[in-house]
């Protein structure tokens, strides 16, 4: 099952809180989609967001890198801090924020470019490589981090869309980590993959938490139990319960959490 580090609540300090959200509300026009969410997401930890479809978990995930800014009718209120900085401050450039907070989507979405150019895209636009040698190094390192280098190193000039589904998703992970982010958001990254590719991505998530704060939305409670150390349960726009993954799954405090985990709601 999951591999939870020994992280007692008393050990959680300001030093390892990566993202802090307080009183977050999200509205789509007149629909109140997220209500009063308070949560501290830790560094170098996998945090899973679980809950029924339409409960707000993906909406809240998209708040963390301001993807909701792209939706005209969406309004976000409250405070979301990354390393103590308000990410919704008017002085924060969303493009620069998204370099620090990478995102991997449900369906693999490689650009219609070569494998090399998919990974090099972010470092190029953010000016992270001064020379071609620098860029080559970033591409190789990113593909290695995504456990794709050995499969892709002899075909870097071939289209990313020519890879298998699981390889495409790992390419998207390589693309996300190429800008040296600090947080990696994953919105149901395995839902379009077969079981073997899912296992590869899950193994990769476990490795990535050595370097990043990883937040994953998943419809699979088994996956949340396998990959995360912290779990947040959302229901009807509320964050109902948040804690150690082992506790959430074996001894939840809220009866709504227990009802969802035992299959009575959801």
Secondary structure by P-SEA (a helix, b strand, c coil): ccccccccccccccccccbbbcbbbbbccccccccbbbbbbbccbbbbbbbcccccaaaaaaaaccccccccccccbbbbbccccccccccccaaaaaaabbbbccccccccccaaaaaaaaaaaacccccaaaaaaaaaaaaaaaccccccccccccccccccaaaaaaaaaaaaacccccbbbbccccccccaaaaaaaaaaaaaaaaccbbbbbcccaaaaaccccbbbbbccccccccccccccccccccaaaaaaaacccc
